[in-house]
Amino acid sequence: MLETRAADARPFAISRFDPHLASAAEWVQYVAYWRLRNEEDFPHEPLPSDAHAQQFMQQHMPLHEMHRIVARDAHGHIAGSINMSVRREGTPDCEAHAPFVNVAGGVRQSHRRQGVGSLLLRELLALMDTQGKTTATFNVHLPESHAFLAVIGATEKHRSMENRMAFAGLDNAALARWRAEALAPAHGLCLEIHAGRVPFERLATLMAPLSALLEDAPTTGLARAPMRFELADFRAWYAEIDRRGGEHFLVLLREGDEVAAVCDASWNRLYPDRMFQRLTAVARRWRGKGLAKGVKAVMLQLVRERHPGVVMAVTQNAEVNAPMLAINRQLGFAPHRHDGAYQIGTESLRAFLSTRPLTSREART
Ligand SMILES: CC(C)(COP(=O)(O)OP(=O)(O)OC[C@H]1O[C@@H](n2cnc3c(N)ncnc32)[C@H](O)[C@@H]1OP(=O)(O)O)[C@@H](O)C(=O)NCCC(=O)NCCS
C-alpha cells in the first residue's frame, strides 16, 4: 500500500533497511544516501570510504539493536531515514533501559517539508507502542531540527557542545607544569598509562570505578538509564579498531587500587589527523587539586608522541559542565557545534501525528 499526506501529491514508501539482508544494489543506494545526508548536515567533515561505512553499519552491537527504516520517493530514491536504537533484551540493566529508544535520522534537503519526517515518526510511534517504550531521545544541532522537534512537542532536556583544539596552539610549558603538579609526591598518586589497547583483564576491573565516574558527569534533565562502561562494548569497539586501525589511550591516577582521576581518548586511522577525547573525570574527594589538568596533559603528550600527524583534538562537553569547559578553554579548545538533546513520549508523538492525518494508501515493503 502507498501512503501520502493530504497536501502532498508525492507518495513516500516506507521500508526496513536490514544491513544483513540488503543486496549489493541496495547497499550502493543506501551508502550514497548516507553520504549525501552527512554532507548536508556536517559539511566539510571527512567521511570513511563506502566499504568502511558499510562494514560499520553491518557490525554487531552486543548491547543494542538498531532498527533502520527508509522512506522512498515515487522514483525509488531514498528521501529520508530513521534509525532507532534500543537495548537488547537479556543484556545487563535491560530493565533500566527498557523505556528508552534513541533516534537518529533525517530527510534529504531536497525532500524536506513534504511530510517525510512526520511519516518516519509514525514508525517510531509504532516501535514504541509495540515494545512498550515511553521516551524517545533525539540529538540535533541544525535550526530546522530544533524547529521540527519543537513543533512535534519534544522537550529540550540537555545541551552539549563539540569543542575542538589545534595541537599547534598548545602551551608546552603549561602542560609540563600541569603534569608535574598532579604527579607531585605529596598527592601520593601513581600514574597508569595504556596506549593502543587496554588489556581486557585490566578493563574488567575498571568497569565499576570508571562507571561511577561517568555516572557523575552532568546530563542536565535527561531521563536515562544509568550510564555505564561495559566490557561487551569494549570488545565490540576493539574488534572494530582491529578492522580499520586505531588506538585507545587510557591515563589513570590511582591512590592504591582506587581511581582518583581518569582520561581516555582514541585515535582512528580513518581520521588520522584527529584525537578523540573521551571521558575525563576526577573522583569527588580529589577535585580542586589539578588532577583533571594533569591527566589531560599526560594524554595530550602521549597522543602527540604516538601520532605526530595529529593536529586536532575533538571533544564533547555538557554546556552545564563549567569546570571541564574552563580547563578545555585554557587548553585552547573552542566551540565547533552546539547540540540539543530532546525527549518525547508516546502521548505527545501521538497527539502531533493526529494533526497530520493520512488520507491515502500506505506502502510498506
Ligand atoms: C528535522 C527533519 C527530519 C524534518 O523533516 P521533514 O520531512 O522536513 O519534516 P515534515 O515535513 O514532516 O515537517 C513536519 C512539521 O515540522 C515543522 N518543521 C519542519 N521543518 C521545519 C523548519 N525548517 N522550520 C520550521 N518548522 C519546521 C513544520 O511544522 C512541519 O509541518 P509543515 O511543513 O506542514 O509546516 C529535517 O529537517 C532534517 O533532516 N533535519 C536534519 C537531521 C535531524 O535533525 N534529524 C532528526 C533528529 S535525529
PDBQT file of the ligand as one rigid body, heavy atoms in Angstrom, charges set to zero:
ROOT
HETATM    1  C1  LIG A 401      14.023  17.544  11.170  1.00  0.00    +0.000 C 
HETATM    2  C2  LIG A 401      13.746  16.934   9.783  1.00  0.00    +0.000 C 
HETATM    3  C3  LIG A 401      13.882  15.395   9.925  1.00  0.00    +0.000 C 
HETATM    4  C4  LIG A 401      12.280  17.274   9.381  1.00  0.00    +0.000 C 
HETATM    5  O1  LIG A 401      11.947  16.520   8.212  1.00  0.00    +0.000 OA
HETATM    6  P1  LIG A 401      10.752  16.989   7.223  1.00  0.00    +0.000 P 
HETATM    7  O2  LIG A 401      10.436  15.830   6.345  1.00  0.00    +0.000 OA
HETATM    8  O3  LIG A 401      11.109  18.274   6.569  1.00  0.00    +0.000 OA
HETATM    9  O4  LIG A 401       9.562  17.232   8.276  1.00  0.00    +0.000 OA
HETATM   10  P2  LIG A 401       7.984  17.343   7.961  1.00  0.00    +0.000 P 
HETATM   11  O5  LIG A 401       7.762  17.757   6.543  1.00  0.00    +0.000 OA
HETATM   12  O6  LIG A 401       7.316  16.073   8.400  1.00  0.00    +0.000 OA
HETATM   13  O7  LIG A 401       7.599  18.530   8.959  1.00  0.00    +0.000 OA
HETATM   14  C5  LIG A 401       6.605  18.425   9.957  1.00  0.00    +0.000 C 
HETATM   15  C6  LIG A 401       6.394  19.799  10.598  1.00  0.00    +0.000 C 
HETATM   16  O8  LIG A 401       7.558  20.166  11.365  1.00  0.00    +0.000 OA
HETATM   17  C7  LIG A 401       7.752  21.599  11.278  1.00  0.00    +0.000 C 
HETATM   18  N1  LIG A 401       9.030  21.899  10.602  1.00  0.00    +0.000 N 
HETATM   19  C8  LIG A 401       9.801  21.059   9.899  1.00  0.00    +0.000 A 
HETATM   20  N2  LIG A 401      10.908  21.708   9.434  1.00  0.00    +0.000 NA
HETATM   21  C9  LIG A 401      10.805  22.989   9.851  1.00  0.00    +0.000 A 
HETATM   22  C10 LIG A 401      11.624  24.144   9.687  1.00  0.00    +0.000 A 
HETATM   23  N3  LIG A 401      12.763  24.113   8.965  1.00  0.00    +0.000 N 
HETATM   24  N4  LIG A 401      11.215  25.304  10.250  1.00  0.00    +0.000 NA
HETATM   25  C11 LIG A 401      10.067  25.353  10.955  1.00  0.00    +0.000 A 
HETATM   26  N5  LIG A 401       9.254  24.295  11.146  1.00  0.00    +0.000 NA
HETATM   27  C12 LIG A 401       9.619  23.124  10.601  1.00  0.00    +0.000 A 
HETATM   28  C13 LIG A 401       6.570  22.135  10.449  1.00  0.00    +0.000 C 
HETATM   29  O9  LIG A 401       5.513  22.438  11.315  1.00  0.00    +0.000 OA
HETATM   30  C14 LIG A 401       6.238  20.917   9.590  1.00  0.00    +0.000 C 
HETATM   31  O10 LIG A 401       4.923  20.951   9.101  1.00  0.00    +0.000 OA
HETATM   32  P3  LIG A 401       4.566  21.845   7.785  1.00  0.00    +0.000 P 
HETATM   33  O11 LIG A 401       5.620  21.584   6.747  1.00  0.00    +0.000 OA
HETATM   34  O12 LIG A 401       3.209  21.306   7.392  1.00  0.00    +0.000 OA
HETATM   35  O13 LIG A 401       4.569  23.278   8.236  1.00  0.00    +0.000 OA
HETATM   36  C15 LIG A 401      14.712  17.500   8.723  1.00  0.00    +0.000 C 
HETATM   37  O14 LIG A 401      14.741  18.922   8.757  1.00  0.00    +0.000 OA
HETATM   38  C16 LIG A 401      16.146  17.015   8.865  1.00  0.00    +0.000 C 
HETATM   39  O15 LIG A 401      16.509  16.014   8.264  1.00  0.00    +0.000 OA
HETATM   40  N6  LIG A 401      16.981  17.715   9.697  1.00  0.00    +0.000 N 
HETATM   41  C17 LIG A 401      18.357  17.286   9.953  1.00  0.00    +0.000 C 
HETATM   42  C18 LIG A 401      18.501  15.962  10.743  1.00  0.00    +0.000 C 
HETATM   43  C19 LIG A 401      17.671  15.870  12.015  1.00  0.00    +0.000 C 
HETATM   44  O16 LIG A 401      17.503  16.815  12.738  1.00  0.00    +0.000 OA
HETATM   45  N7  LIG A 401      17.084  14.698  12.280  1.00  0.00    +0.000 N 
HETATM   46  C20 LIG A 401      16.141  14.463  13.360  1.00  0.00    +0.000 C 
HETATM   47  C21 LIG A 401      16.729  14.120  14.661  1.00  0.00    +0.000 C 
HETATM   48  S1  LIG A 401      17.968  12.921  14.772  1.00  0.00    +0.000 SA
ENDROOT
TORSDOF 0
